Amino acid sequence: MVSRIRVLYFDGCPHFEGTLDLVRTIAGEDAVDVLEVGDERDAAQLRFFGSPTVQVDGVDIEPSARRRTDFTLGCRLYGASGLPPKRMIVDAIRGLET
């Protein structure tokens, strides 16, 4: 089964392009949907924890974030680089818990 992968962001996010490039490198250009989040209502509806957020089949790639409810239009950092770790993306696509 092919997963639906989304990269959610807000305009001006400094880590959006790097994250999108990383996800496309892993999953393929055509496997990734990109969605701009415009307001707090959209953030809550889309389970957006800040920019960038990566979801596989609607589920956040970061296991510890999956039960959170603090949706926001703020920045999201994944460690020092600001980008999600490659392993986290790969494991999410494969359906593995990390």
N, CA, C and O atoms as CSV, one atom per row, in Angstrom:
chain,resi,resn,atom,element,x,y,z
A,1,MET,N,N,0.828,-1.172,0.000
A,1,MET,CA,C,0.000,0.000,0.000
A,1,MET,C,C,0.882,1.249,0.000
A,1,MET,O,O,1.852,1.322,0.755
A,2,VAL,N,N,0.560,2.204,-0.819
A,2,VAL,CA,C,1.310,3.448,-0.907
A,2,VAL,C,C,0.806,4.413,0.149
A,2,VAL,O,O,-0.398,4.631,0.283
A,3,SER,N,N,1.735,4.987,0.896
A,3,SER,CA,C,1.379,5.941,1.934
A,3,SER,C,C,1.146,7.319,1.340
A,3,SER,O,O,1.742,7.686,0.328
A,4,ARG,N,N,0.269,8.074,1.988
A,4,ARG,CA,C,0.050,9.474,1.647
A,4,ARG,C,C,0.921,10.302,2.587
A,4,ARG,O,O,0.737,10.273,3.804
A,5,ILE,N,N,1.847,11.023,2.029
A,5,ILE,CA,C,2.791,11.794,2.818
A,5,ILE,C,C,2.518,13.274,2.587
A,5,ILE,O,O,2.424,13.731,1.448
A,6,ARG,N,N,2.391,14.020,3.692
A,6,ARG,CA,C,2.146,15.452,3.602
A,6,ARG,C,C,3.221,16.212,4.355
A,6,ARG,O,O,3.637,15.823,5.447
A,7,VAL,N,N,3.658,17.297,3.753
A,7,VAL,CA,C,4.513,18.257,4.437
A,7,VAL,C,C,3.677,19.517,4.584
A,7,VAL,O,O,3.292,20.147,3.599
A,8,LEU,N,N,3.406,19.871,5.828
A,8,LEU,CA,C,2.613,21.052,6.149
A,8,LEU,C,C,3.556,22.155,6.615
A,8,LEU,O,O,4.546,21.881,7.294
A,9,TYR,N,N,3.255,23.390,6.257
A,9,TYR,CA,C,4.143,24.496,6.595
A,9,TYR,C,C,3.367,25.797,6.633
A,9,TYR,O,O,2.215,25.858,6.205
A,10,PHE,N,N,4.010,26.846,7.151
A,10,PHE,CA,C,3.460,28.181,6.989
A,10,PHE,C,C,4.451,29.003,6.189
A,10,PHE,O,O,5.653,28.737,6.208
A,11,ASP,N,N,3.945,29.994,5.491
A,11,ASP,CA,C,4.764,30.834,4.632
A,11,ASP,C,C,5.885,31.487,5.432
A,11,ASP,O,O,5.641,32.094,6.474
A,12,GLY,N,N,7.099,31.359,4.944
A,12,GLY,CA,C,8.260,31.952,5.594
A,12,GLY,C,C,9.023,30.999,6.504
A,12,GLY,O,O,10.013,31.403,7.115
A,13,CYS,N,N,8.598,29.770,6.611
A,13,CYS,CA,C,9.285,28.795,7.469
A,13,CYS,C,C,10.697,28.538,6.940
A,13,CYS,O,O,10.857,28.159,5.780
A,14,PRO,N,N,11.723,28.738,7.772
A,14,PRO,CA,C,13.090,28.556,7.298
A,14,PRO,C,C,13.494,27.102,7.066
A,14,PRO,O,O,14.498,26.842,6.403
A,15,HIS,N,N,12.724,26.147,7.604
A,15,HIS,CA,C,13.089,24.734,7.466
A,15,HIS,C,C,12.180,23.965,6.518
A,15,HIS,O,O,12.331,22.755,6.347
A,16,PHE,N,N,11.234,24.672,5.903
A,16,PHE,CA,C,10.292,24.006,5.005
A,16,PHE,C,C,10.982,23.390,3.792
A,16,PHE,O,O,10.808,22.201,3.525
A,17,GLU,N,N,11.759,24.178,3.059
A,17,GLU,CA,C,12.391,23.679,1.820
A,17,GLU,C,C,13.310,22.495,2.095
A,17,GLU,O,O,13.284,21.509,1.359
A,18,GLY,N,N,14.125,22.584,3.150
A,18,GLY,CA,C,15.028,21.482,3.490
A,18,GLY,C,C,14.274,20.222,3.854
A,18,GLY,O,O,14.662,19.122,3.460
A,19,THR,N,N,13.193,20.380,4.609
A,19,THR,CA,C,12.369,19.229,4.982
A,19,THR,C,C,11.689,18.629,3.757
A,19,THR,O,O,11.666,17.410,3.593
A,20,LEU,N,N,11.143,19.469,2.908
A,20,LEU,CA,C,10.491,18.985,1.691
A,20,LEU,C,C,11.485,18.236,0.809
A,20,LEU,O,O,11.160,17.168,0.291
A,21,ASP,N,N,12.666,18.765,0.632
A,21,ASP,CA,C,13.694,18.084,-0.160
A,21,ASP,C,C,14.037,16.725,0.433
A,21,ASP,O,O,14.164,15.740,-0.295
A,22,LEU,N,N,14.187,16.668,1.754
A,22,LEU,CA,C,14.516,15.421,2.433
A,22,LEU,C,C,13.410,14.386,2.254
A,22,LEU,O,O,13.684,13.230,1.930
A,23,VAL,N,N,12.179,14.793,2.461
A,23,VAL,CA,C,11.049,13.861,2.325
A,23,VAL,C,C,10.921,13.380,0.883
A,23,VAL,O,O,10.677,12.196,0.647
A,24,ARG,N,N,11.080,14.277,-0.080
A,24,ARG,CA,C,11.007,13.859,-1.489
A,24,ARG,C,C,12.148,12.929,-1.869
A,24,ARG,O,O,11.959,12.017,-2.675
A,25,THR,N,N,13.309,13.141,-1.310
A,25,THR,CA,C,14.442,12.242,-1.572
A,25,THR,C,C,14.137,10.839,-1.061
A,25,THR,O,O,14.474,9.851,-1.713
A,26,ILE,N,N,13.508,10.752,0.086
A,26,ILE,CA,C,13.198,9.455,0.691
A,26,ILE,C,C,12.005,8.787,0.010
A,26,ILE,O,O,12.051,7.600,-0.313
A,27,ALA,N,N,10.936,9.557,-0.207
A,27,ALA,CA,C,9.668,8.964,-0.660
A,27,ALA,C,C,9.417,9.079,-2.151
A,27,ALA,O,O,8.594,8.347,-2.700
A,28,GLY,N,N,10.111,9.984,-2.809
A,28,GLY,CA,C,9.876,10.215,-4.221
A,28,GLY,C,C,9.083,11.492,-4.426
A,28,GLY,O,O,8.238,11.855,-3.608
A,29,GLU,N,N,9.364,12.158,-5.514
A,29,GLU,CA,C,8.755,13.454,-5.833
A,29,GLU,C,C,7.231,13.402,-5.837
A,29,GLU,O,O,6.578,14.295,-5.296
A,30,ASP,N,N,6.669,12.374,-6.437
A,30,ASP,CA,C,5.219,12.293,-6.614
A,30,ASP,C,C,4.472,11.784,-5.382
A,30,ASP,O,O,3.242,11.828,-5.347
A,31,ALA,N,N,5.195,11.305,-4.379
A,31,ALA,CA,C,4.555,10.722,-3.203
A,31,ALA,C,C,4.228,11.752,-2.134
A,31,ALA,O,O,3.639,11.412,-1.107
A,32,VAL,N,N,4.601,13.005,-2.361
A,32,VAL,CA,C,4.501,14.017,-1.315
A,32,VAL,C,C,3.520,15.121,-1.707
A,32,VAL,O,O,3.628,15.721,-2.776
A,33,ASP,N,N,2.561,15.372,-0.816
A,33,ASP,CA,C,1.647,16.509,-0.947
A,33,ASP,C,C,2.175,17.628,-0.066
A,33,ASP,O,O,2.714,17.378,1.012
A,34,VAL,N,N,2.023,18.839,-0.518
A,34,VAL,CA,C,2.463,20.006,0.229
A,34,VAL,C,C,1.239,20.852,0.537
A,34,VAL,O,O,0.415,21.114,-0.339
A,35,LEU,N,N,1.128,21.275,1.791
A,35,LEU,CA,C,-0.039,22.035,2.201
A,35,LEU,C,C,0.378,23.191,3.098
A,35,LEU,O,O,1.023,22.997,4.128
A,36,GLU,N,N,-0.001,24.397,2.689
A,36,GLU,CA,C,0.264,25.584,3.505
A,36,GLU,C,C,-0.861,25.744,4.525
A,36,GLU,O,O,-2.040,25.682,4.178
A,37,VAL,N,N,-0.486,25.947,5.776
A,37,VAL,CA,C,-1.440,26.144,6.859
A,37,VAL,C,C,-1.562,27.645,7.104
A,37,VAL,O,O,-0.564,28.322,7.351
A,38,GLY,N,N,-2.780,28.157,7.036
A,38,GLY,CA,C,-2.961,29.594,7.052
A,38,GLY,C,C,-3.391,30.216,8.363
A,38,GLY,O,O,-3.128,31.394,8.604
A,39,ASP,N,N,-4.056,29.434,9.227
A,39,ASP,CA,C,-4.535,30.035,10.469
A,39,ASP,C,C,-4.648,28.970,11.557
A,39,ASP,O,O,-4.442,27.782,11.309
A,40,GLU,N,N,-4.981,29.422,12.769
A,40,GLU,CA,C,-5.064,28.522,13.928
A,40,GLU,C,C,-6.147,27.449,13.753
A,40,GLU,O,O,-5.979,26.317,14.206
A,41,ARG,N,N,-7.245,27.802,13.101
A,41,ARG,CA,C,-8.309,26.820,12.867
A,41,ARG,C,C,-7.800,25.693,11.990
A,41,ARG,O,O,-8.024,24.518,12.282
A,42,ASP,N,N,-7.109,26.055,10.908
A,42,ASP,CA,C,-6.516,25.043,10.033
A,42,ASP,C,C,-5.482,24.222,10.791
A,42,ASP,O,O,-5.396,23.007,10.607
A,43,ALA,N,N,-4.694,24.879,11.646
A,43,ALA,CA,C,-3.667,24.177,12.423
A,43,ALA,C,C,-4.301,23.077,13.272
A,43,ALA,O,O,-3.801,21.952,13.307
A,44,ALA,N,N,-5.389,23.394,13.949
A,44,ALA,CA,C,-6.064,22.396,14.781
A,44,ALA,C,C,-6.678,21.288,13.935
A,44,ALA,O,O,-6.557,20.110,14.272
A,45,GLN,N,N,-7.327,21.652,12.852
A,45,GLN,CA,C,-7.991,20.667,11.987
A,45,GLN,C,C,-6.982,19.698,11.373
A,45,GLN,O,O,-7.266,18.510,11.223
A,46,LEU,N,N,-5.806,20.210,11.019
A,46,LEU,CA,C,-4.784,19.397,10.346
A,46,LEU,C,C,-3.782,18.756,11.310
A,46,LEU,O,O,-2.869,18.057,10.872
A,47,ARG,N,N,-3.944,18.986,12.616
A,47,ARG,CA,C,-3.019,18.466,13.629
A,47,ARG,C,C,-1.596,18.956,13.345
A,47,ARG,O,O,-0.647,18.177,13.248
A,48,PHE,N,N,-1.494,20.253,13.220
A,48,PHE,CA,C,-0.256,20.935,12.839
A,48,PHE,C,C,0.463,21.416,14.095
A,48,PHE,O,O,-0.048,22.274,14.815
A,49,PHE,N,N,1.649,20.865,14.358
A,49,PHE,CA,C,2.416,21.186,15.555
A,49,PHE,C,C,3.501,22.220,15.286
A,49,PHE,O,O,4.452,22.342,16.058
A,50,GLY,N,N,3.364,22.942,14.228
A,50,GLY,CA,C,4.356,23.929,13.846
A,50,GLY,C,C,4.985,23.558,12.521
A,50,GLY,O,O,4.834,22.443,12.021
A,51,SER,N,N,5.686,24.513,11.977
A,51,SER,CA,C,6.243,24.366,10.636
A,51,SER,C,C,7.725,24.043,10.682
A,51,SER,O,O,8.511,24.729,11.334
A,52,PRO,N,N,8.087,22.981,9.975
A,52,PRO,CA,C,7.304,22.060,9.151
A,52,PRO,C,C,6.780,20.879,9.968
A,52,PRO,O,O,7.392,20.473,10.956
A,53,THR,N,N,5.659,20.344,9.549
A,53,THR,CA,C,5.112,19.114,10.102
A,53,THR,C,C,5.024,18.107,8.966
A,53,THR,O,O,4.569,18.429,7.868
A,54,VAL,N,N,5.463,16.887,9.239
A,54,VAL,CA,C,5.401,15.814,8.250
A,54,VAL,C,C,4.453,14.746,8.790
A,54,VAL,O,O,4.569,14.315,9.937
A,55,GLN,N,N,3.519,14.333,7.948
A,55,GLN,CA,C,2.552,13.303,8.320
A,55,GLN,C,C,2.553,12.193,7.274
A,55,GLN,O,O,2.701,12.443,6.078
A,56,VAL,N,N,2.385,10.981,7.748
A,56,VAL,CA,C,2.212,9.824,6.869
A,56,VAL,C,C,0.825,9.266,7.149
A,56,VAL,O,O,0.523,8.856,8.269
A,57,ASP,N,N,-0.006,9.256,6.131
A,57,ASP,CA,C,-1.399,8.825,6.264
A,57,ASP,C,C,-2.100,9.568,7.402
A,57,ASP,O,O,-2.876,8.981,8.156
A,58,GLY,N,N,-1.814,10.868,7.514
A,58,GLY,CA,C,-2.454,11.716,8.507
A,58,GLY,C,C,-1.878,11.639,9.905
A,58,GLY,O,O,-2.383,12.293,10.818
A,59,VAL,N,N,-0.827,10.847,10.089
A,59,VAL,CA,C,-0.224,10.646,11.403
A,59,VAL,C,C,1.152,11.304,11.426
A,59,VAL,O,O,1.953,11.123,10.509
A,60,ASP,N,N,1.417,12.069,12.483
A,60,ASP,CA,C,2.695,12.747,12.614
A,60,ASP,C,C,3.839,11.732,12.626
A,60,ASP,O,O,3.704,10.644,13.185
A,61,ILE,N,N,4.959,12.091,12.009
A,61,ILE,CA,C,6.104,11.170,11.961
A,61,ILE,C,C,6.785,11.018,13.309
A,61,ILE,O,O,7.514,10.050,13.527
A,62,GLU,N,N,6.561,11.953,14.211
A,62,GLU,CA,C,7.200,11.915,15.535
A,62,GLU,C,C,6.257,11.220,16.524
A,62,GLU,O,O,5.239,11.796,16.909
A,63,PRO,N,N,6.579,10.001,16.934
A,63,PRO,CA,C,5.666,9.257,17.808
A,63,PRO,C,C,5.274,10.018,19.072
A,63,PRO,O,O,4.125,9.928,19.506
A,64,SER,N,N,6.185,10.753,19.662
A,64,SER,CA,C,5.870,11.465,20.907
A,64,SER,C,C,4.891,12.617,20.696
A,64,SER,O,O,4.326,13.127,21.664
A,65,ALA,N,N,4.684,13.030,19.464
A,65,ALA,CA,C,3.771,14.142,19.170
A,65,ALA,C,C,2.348,13.679,18.889
A,65,ALA,O,O,1.439,14.506,18.824
A,66,ARG,N,N,2.141,12.418,18.726
A,66,ARG,CA,C,0.855,11.921,18.230
A,66,ARG,C,C,-0.313,12.137,19.180
A,66,ARG,O,O,-1.460,12.164,18.734
A,67,ARG,N,N,-0.065,12.287,20.448
A,67,ARG,CA,C,-1.144,12.510,21.417
A,67,ARG,C,C,-1.245,13.965,21.843
A,67,ARG,O,O,-2.099,14.319,22.656
A,68,ARG,N,N,-0.389,14.799,21.303
A,68,ARG,CA,C,-0.400,16.217,21.662
A,68,ARG,C,C,-1.626,16.917,21.087
A,68,ARG,O,O,-2.240,16.452,20.127
A,69,THR,N,N,-1.961,18.036,21.696
A,69,THR,CA,C,-3.074,18.852,21.215
A,69,THR,C,C,-2.702,20.330,21.159
A,69,THR,O,O,-3.580,21.185,21.044
A,70,ASP,N,N,-1.412,20.635,21.239
A,70,ASP,CA,C,-0.954,22.030,21.232
A,70,ASP,C,C,-0.641,22.492,19.811
A,70,ASP,O,O,0.504,22.799,19.480
A,71,PHE,N,N,-1.665,22.534,18.994
A,71,PHE,CA,C,-1.517,22.917,17.593
A,71,PHE,C,C,-1.193,24.405,17.509
A,71,PHE,O,O,-1.749,25.210,18.256
A,72,THR,N,N,-0.285,24.771,16.589
A,72,THR,CA,C,0.175,26.153,16.539
A,72,THR,C,C,0.719,26.520,15.169
A,72,THR,O,O,1.079,25.652,14.375
A,73,LEU,N,N,0.773,27.809,14.907
A,73,LEU,CA,C,1.401,28.314,13.689
A,73,LEU,C,C,2.873,28.661,13.922
A,73,LEU,O,O,3.480,29.325,13.081
A,74,GLY,N,N,3.449,28.240,15.015
A,74,GLY,CA,C,4.847,28.523,15.319
A,74,GLY,C,C,5.807,27.631,14.563
A,74,GLY,O,O,5.407,26.766,13.784
A,75,CYS,N,N,7.080,27.862,14.814
A,75,CYS,CA,C,8.132,27.036,14.213
A,75,CYS,C,C,8.238,25.706,14.944
A,75,CYS,O,O,7.938,25.608,16.134
A,76,ARG,N,N,8.664,24.699,14.220
A,76,ARG,CA,C,8.906,23.374,14.791
A,76,ARG,C,C,10.324,22.976,14.446
A,76,ARG,O,O,10.738,23.023,13.287
A,77,LEU,N,N,11.064,22.584,15.474
A,77,LEU,CA,C,12.448,22.168,15.263
A,77,LEU,C,C,12.595,20.703,15.623
A,77,LEU,O,O,12.033,20.226,16.610
A,78,TYR,N,N,13.344,20.015,14.823
A,78,TYR,CA,C,13.669,18.612,15.076
A,78,TYR,C,C,15.170,18.552,15.345
A,78,TYR,O,O,15.938,18.227,14.440
A,79,GLY,N,N,15.593,18.850,16.533
A,79,GLY,CA,C,17.015,18.824,16.849
A,79,GLY,C,C,17.735,20.065,16.351
A,79,GLY,O,O,17.104,21.048,15.963
A,80,ALA,N,N,19.044,20.015,16.364
A,80,ALA,CA,C,19.878,21.177,16.066
A,80,ALA,C,C,19.713,21.694,14.636
A,80,ALA,O,O,19.803,22.901,14.412
A,81,SER,N,N,19.479,20.826,13.684
A,81,SER,CA,C,19.391,21.254,12.286
A,81,SER,C,C,18.027,21.864,11.958
A,81,SER,O,O,17.893,22.593,10.975
A,82,GLY,N,N,17.031,21.573,12.766
A,82,GLY,CA,C,15.677,22.023,12.477
A,82,GLY,C,C,14.917,21.073,11.572
A,82,GLY,O,O,13.698,21.186,11.439
A,83,LEU,N,N,15.621,20.136,10.948
A,83,LEU,CA,C,15.003,19.176,10.023
A,83,LEU,C,C,14.706,17.867,10.744
A,83,LEU,O,O,15.439,17.489,11.657
A,84,PRO,N,N,13.642,17.170,10.350
A,84,PRO,CA,C,13.390,15.868,10.961
A,84,PRO,C,C,14.490,14.879,10.569
A,84,PRO,O,O,14.996,14.920,9.448
A,85,PRO,N,N,14.855,13.999,11.490
A,85,PRO,CA,C,15.855,12.990,11.152
A,85,PRO,C,C,15.353,12.046,10.054
A,85,PRO,O,O,14.184,11.662,10.031
A,86,LYS,N,N,16.242,11.691,9.166
A,86,LYS,CA,C,15.901,10.786,8.064
A,86,LYS,C,C,15.273,9.496,8.598
A,86,LYS,O,O,14.285,9.011,8.045
A,87,ARG,N,N,15.836,8.948,9.658
A,87,ARG,CA,C,15.341,7.689,10.224
A,87,ARG,C,C,13.889,7.825,10.669
A,87,ARG,O,O,13.114,6.884,10.497
A,88,MET,N,N,13.496,8.969,11.237
A,88,MET,CA,C,12.131,9.183,11.688
A,88,MET,C,C,11.167,9.135,10.499
A,88,MET,O,O,10.080,8.564,10.593
A,89,ILE,N,N,11.572,9.730,9.401
A,89,ILE,CA,C,10.730,9.732,8.194
A,89,ILE,C,C,10.603,8.320,7.632
A,89,ILE,O,O,9.501,7.867,7.320
A,90,VAL,N,N,11.720,7.636,7.505
A,90,VAL,CA,C,11.726,6.274,6.964
A,90,VAL,C,C,10.882,5.353,7.833
A,90,VAL,O,O,10.073,4.583,7.316
A,91,ASP,N,N,11.065,5.426,9.159
A,91,ASP,CA,C,10.293,4.560,10.058
A,91,ASP,C,C,8.799,4.850,9.964
A,91,ASP,O,O,7.987,3.926,10.000
A,92,ALA,N,N,8.430,6.123,9.845
A,92,ALA,CA,C,7.012,6.473,9.728
A,92,ALA,C,C,6.412,5.913,8.442
A,92,ALA,O,O,5.293,5.401,8.447
A,93,ILE,N,N,7.146,6.010,7.357
A,93,ILE,CA,C,6.668,5.476,6.078
A,93,ILE,C,C,6.505,3.967,6.155
A,93,ILE,O,O,5.554,3.409,5.607
A,94,ARG,N,N,7.413,3.325,6.820
A,94,ARG,CA,C,7.354,1.854,6.960
A,94,ARG,C,C,6.361,1.398,8.018
A,94,ARG,O,O,6.094,0.204,8.156
A,95,GLY,N,N,5.814,2.358,8.766
A,95,GLY,CA,C,4.859,2.019,9.806
A,95,GLY,C,C,5.503,1.546,11.087
A,95,GLY,O,O,4.876,0.837,11.874
A,96,LEU,N,N,6.758,1.931,11.308
A,96,LEU,CA,C,7.478,1.509,12.511
A,96,LEU,C,C,7.375,2.571,13.584
A,96,LEU,O,O,7.368,3.765,13.282
A,97,GLU,N,N,7.297,2.150,14.824
A,97,GLU,CA,C,7.363,3.070,15.961
A,97,GLU,C,C,8.821,3.307,16.279
A,97,GLU,O,O,9.621,2.372,16.317
A,98,THR,N,N,9.167,4.585,16.509
A,98,THR,CA,C,10.549,4.906,16.883
A,98,THR,C,C,10.591,5.441,18.282
A,98,THR,O,O,11.666,5.770,18.785
